Amino acid sequence: MIEALNIHQAKTHLSRLIERVAKGGSVVIAKAGKPVARLVPIDAPERGKAKRLGFMAGQLRVPADFDRMGEREIEALFGVGQ
């Protein structure tokens, strides 16, 4: 269950709540016991927002021999080919 402050508590302690949020926390505010708002840092990621696939397309280059990189070292570690 989410611990929430009622609106009166939030108004009374707004300065303290803002300090808590500034340190990376969050605060839930409830009305009649039902959560209605969340106080979060302005740079917090949006909840439920899907991460974009392929957002770095064209920015990375994978070498042609990627699947064989370090092959000799790995074989040596496991005693393969000895």
N, C-alpha and C positions, 0 to 999 in steps of 0.2 A: 504494500500500500504506500502511496506517496504521502509524505509528510507535507502538509500545507499550512500556511498562515492565513488567518482570515483577513479581510480587507482592513479592519480596524488595526490589527497588529501590524500589518504592512505599512499603513500610513504612519503609525506611531514610531516604527523603527526603520523608516525608509533609509536614513543615512547608513545605518549598520548593514542593512541588506545590500545597499549599493557597494559598500566596502567588500562584502563577501563575494559579490558577483565580480567585482574588479579583480579579485584574486583567483578567478576561474570557476567559482561556484555557480549555482543557480538556485532560484527560489520559486516555489509554486504558491500562488495566491488563490484562495478559495472564497466562494460566496455560498453561504448556507451549507458549508461542508463539502461543496463540489468544486474541484479544481477548475478555474476559469482562465488563468493566465500564468505564464512562466517568465520570470525575470532572468535573462541570461546575458553574458558578455556580448558586446556588439560584434565581435569578430568570431563568435561561435559558429560552427557549421550548422546549416539548416538541418533540422531533424527530418529524417526520411527521404532526404534528397538523394537520388540514385547517382552513383559515380558514373562518369562518362567513360565508355570504352573507346579506345583508340584516340584519346585526346592528345597523344604525343606522336601521332602518325607523321612520318616523314622527318622526325627529329632524331631518331636513333638509327644506327646502322649495325646490323648483325653480320659479323664476318662469315665468309663462305665456309670456313672450316670450324665453325662454332661447336658442332657436335663432336669434334675430335680434339678440341683445345685441352691441353694437359693430359692427353691420353697416356703418354709414357710415364709421367709422374704417378698417375693413378694406378697403372699396371704395376709399377715398382712398389707402391704401397701395399698392394694385395698379392705380390709375388707371382703375378701372371707372366708367363713367357720366360720363366727362369729355369 
